[in-house]
Amino acid sequence: MLLAKTDVYSLIANSIYFALAAVALWGIYCVVIVWTRVAAKRFKSEDDQNDYLDEVAEPLEEGDFDAALELVEGDPRAIPQMVELALENRDLGYQKVKALVVERFQRDVIADLEHRLSWISTVIKSAPMIGLFGTVFGMMGAFKTLATAESVDPTMLAADINVALRTTACGLAIAVPLIIATASVNIRISKMEDLVGAGLNRFFEAFRNGLSRPR
């Protein structure tokens, strides 16, 4: 197996495995980051969120925005961050504040998650392609052995065919779990959006009532 014995062949084969390992680690890292950020941005349950909003709504209904602001400051979850943004910009008026909050939620929370998801999608697409490159490369090595050897020993072809099959399997083994993980993450993001949307509607109702109170 003349080609397999060359340093160039070994270098390329090892580079394929390295590339597969790199994209797998990056994909797993992005999944973990998205999963943890969604968990950090949402309440554990709708009841927890409602209890929190009830506490915030009490000073809001009375027009005490400073007291409401103290309740949400420093909380990394999406609802408190958006409430804090609204209260800090309350002088803009109800409609402008509402538009600002919706825009910032999409930009600062959803867009960040979608950025990570786009990388996961890239890994899902690229891993099988890298595996396919390994398949083509391994078969090229096998055909090179057949073309150059006077008598072919099956063991001489085994290494080339092993590279061809193993890289394909690795590419699929990376892509398939990430597809499932991405579907799970998308469901969590969708649930978070629904929960945050319901929470913001409750907040804006109390916020509008607070703004309408005479000062």
C-alpha positions as CSV (number, residue, x, y, z in Angstrom):
1,M,0.0,0.0,0.0
2,L,2.3,2.6,-1.3
3,L,0.1,5.6,-0.9
4,A,-0.8,4.7,2.7
5,K,2.8,4.5,3.6
6,T,3.5,8.0,2.6
7,D,3.6,10.8,5.2
8,V,1.2,12.9,3.1
9,Y,-1.4,10.1,3.2
10,S,-1.1,9.7,7.0
11,L,-1.2,13.5,7.5
12,I,-4.4,13.9,5.4
13,A,-6.1,10.9,7.1
14,N,-5.2,12.3,10.6
15,S,-6.3,15.8,9.6
16,I,-9.8,14.4,8.6
17,Y,-10.1,12.8,12.1
18,F,-8.9,16.0,13.7
19,A,-11.4,18.1,11.7
20,L,-14.3,15.7,12.7
21,A,-13.3,15.9,16.4
22,A,-13.1,19.7,16.2
23,V,-16.5,20.2,14.6
24,A,-18.0,17.7,17.1
25,L,-16.6,19.6,20.1
26,W,-17.7,22.9,18.7
27,G,-21.2,21.6,18.0
28,I,-21.5,20.2,21.5
29,Y,-20.2,23.4,23.0
30,C,-22.8,25.5,21.1
31,V,-25.6,23.1,22.3
32,V,-24.5,23.4,25.9
33,I,-24.2,27.2,25.6
34,V,-27.7,27.6,24.1
35,W,-29.2,25.2,26.6
36,T,-27.7,27.0,29.6
37,R,-28.5,30.4,28.3
38,V,-32.2,29.5,27.8
39,A,-32.2,28.0,31.3
40,A,-30.7,31.3,32.6
41,K,-33.1,33.5,30.8
42,R,-36.4,31.9,31.7
43,F,-38.3,31.1,34.9
44,K,-38.5,27.5,35.9
45,S,-42.3,27.5,35.6
46,E,-45.1,29.8,34.7
47,D,-46.2,29.9,38.3
48,D,-42.8,31.2,39.4
49,Q,-43.0,33.9,36.7
50,N,-46.5,34.9,37.7
51,D,-45.5,35.1,41.4
52,Y,-42.6,37.3,40.4
53,L,-44.8,39.5,38.2
54,D,-47.4,39.9,41.0
55,E,-44.7,41.2,43.2
56,V,-43.5,43.7,40.6
57,A,-47.0,44.7,39.5
58,E,-47.9,45.9,43.0
59,P,-45.7,49.0,43.0
60,L,-46.3,49.5,39.3
61,E,-50.0,49.8,39.8
62,E,-49.4,52.5,42.4
63,G,-47.0,54.4,40.1
64,D,-44.0,53.6,42.2
65,F,-41.6,52.9,39.4
66,D,-38.5,53.2,41.6
67,A,-39.7,50.5,44.0
68,A,-40.4,48.2,41.0
69,L,-37.0,49.0,39.6
70,E,-35.3,47.8,42.8
71,L,-37.1,44.5,42.5
72,V,-35.7,43.7,39.0
73,E,-32.2,45.2,39.1
74,G,-29.4,42.7,38.8
75,D,-31.6,39.7,37.7
76,P,-30.2,38.0,34.6
77,R,-33.5,36.5,33.5
78,A,-35.2,37.9,30.4
79,I,-38.4,39.3,32.0
80,P,-36.6,41.3,34.8
81,Q,-34.1,42.6,32.2
82,M,-36.9,43.8,29.9
83,V,-38.8,45.2,32.8
84,E,-35.7,47.1,34.0
85,L,-35.3,48.5,30.4
86,A,-38.9,49.6,30.3
87,L,-38.8,51.3,33.6
88,E,-35.5,53.1,32.9
89,N,-37.0,54.5,29.6
90,R,-40.5,55.2,30.9
91,D,-40.3,58.8,29.9
92,L,-40.5,57.7,26.3
93,G,-44.1,56.8,26.7
94,Y,-46.0,53.5,26.7
95,Q,-45.9,52.7,22.9
96,K,-42.3,53.6,22.4
97,V,-41.2,51.7,25.5
98,K,-43.2,48.6,24.3
99,A,-41.6,48.7,20.9
100,L,-38.1,49.2,22.5
101,V,-38.6,46.2,24.8
102,V,-39.7,43.9,22.0
103,E,-36.8,45.0,19.8
104,R,-34.3,44.5,22.5
105,F,-35.6,41.1,23.4
106,Q,-35.3,40.0,19.9
107,R,-31.8,41.5,19.5
108,D,-30.2,40.7,22.8
109,V,-31.8,37.4,23.7
110,I,-33.3,35.6,20.7
111,A,-30.7,36.8,18.2
112,D,-27.9,35.6,20.4
113,L,-29.5,32.1,20.7
114,E,-30.1,32.0,16.9
115,H,-26.4,32.9,16.3
116,R,-25.4,29.8,18.3
117,L,-28.0,27.7,16.6
118,S,-26.6,28.7,13.2
119,W,-23.2,27.3,14.2
120,I,-24.9,24.1,15.3
121,S,-26.6,23.9,11.9
122,T,-23.2,24.5,10.2
123,V,-21.7,21.6,12.1
124,I,-24.6,19.3,11.2
125,K,-24.1,20.1,7.6
126,S,-20.3,20.0,7.6
127,A,-19.6,16.8,9.6
128,P,-21.1,14.4,7.0
129,M,-19.3,16.3,4.2
130,I,-16.0,15.9,6.1
131,G,-16.8,12.3,6.5
132,L,-17.6,12.0,2.8
133,F,-14.2,13.6,2.0
134,G,-12.6,10.9,4.1
135,T,-14.6,8.3,2.2
136,V,-13.4,9.6,-1.1
137,F,-9.8,9.9,0.1
138,G,-9.9,6.3,1.5
139,M,-11.2,4.9,-1.8
140,M,-8.6,6.8,-3.7
141,G,-6.0,5.1,-1.5
142,A,-7.5,1.7,-2.2
143,F,-7.6,2.2,-5.9
144,K,-4.1,3.5,-5.9
145,T,-3.0,0.3,-4.2
146,L,-4.8,-1.8,-6.8
147,A,-3.2,0.2,-9.6
148,T,0.4,0.0,-8.3
149,A,0.7,-3.4,-6.6
150,E,1.6,-6.4,-8.7
151,S,-0.4,-8.7,-6.4
152,V,-2.9,-7.3,-4.0
153,D,-3.0,-8.5,-0.4
154,P,-6.4,-7.8,1.2
155,T,-4.7,-6.4,4.3
156,M,-3.2,-3.7,2.1
157,L,-6.6,-2.4,1.2
158,A,-8.0,-2.7,4.7
159,A,-6.5,0.5,6.1
160,D,-7.8,2.6,3.1
161,I,-11.3,1.1,3.3
162,N,-11.2,1.5,7.1
163,V,-10.5,5.3,6.7
164,A,-13.3,5.5,4.1
165,L,-16.0,3.8,6.3
166,R,-14.9,5.1,9.6
167,T,-14.9,8.8,8.6
168,T,-18.4,8.4,7.1
169,A,-19.6,6.8,10.3
170,C,-18.0,9.5,12.4
171,G,-19.6,12.3,10.3
172,L,-23.0,10.7,10.7
173,A,-22.5,10.0,14.4
174,I,-21.8,13.7,14.9
175,A,-24.7,15.0,12.8
176,V,-27.5,12.8,14.0
177,P,-27.3,13.5,17.8
178,L,-26.9,17.2,17.0
179,I,-30.0,17.2,14.9
180,I,-31.9,15.7,17.9
181,A,-30.3,18.2,20.3
182,T,-31.1,21.1,18.0
183,A,-34.8,20.1,17.9
184,S,-34.9,19.9,21.7
185,V,-33.2,23.3,22.0
186,N,-35.6,24.9,19.5
187,I,-38.5,23.6,21.6
188,R,-37.1,25.1,24.7
189,I,-36.5,28.4,23.0
190,S,-40.1,28.4,21.7
191,K,-41.4,27.7,25.1
192,M,-39.3,30.5,26.6
193,E,-40.6,32.9,24.0
194,D,-44.2,32.0,24.8
195,L,-43.5,32.3,28.5
196,V,-41.7,35.7,28.2
197,G,-44.4,37.0,25.8
198,A,-47.1,36.2,28.3
199,G,-45.1,37.7,31.1
200,L,-44.4,40.9,29.2
201,N,-48.1,41.3,28.4
202,R,-48.9,41.2,32.1
203,F,-46.1,43.6,32.8
204,F,-47.2,46.1,30.2
205,E,-50.8,46.1,31.5
206,A,-49.5,47.1,35.0
207,F,-47.0,49.5,33.4
208,R,-49.7,51.3,31.5
209,N,-51.9,51.6,34.6
210,G,-48.9,53.0,36.5
211,L,-48.2,55.6,33.8
212,S,-51.8,56.7,33.7
213,R,-51.8,57.5,37.4
214,P,-51.5,61.2,38.3
215,R,-48.1,62.2,39.5
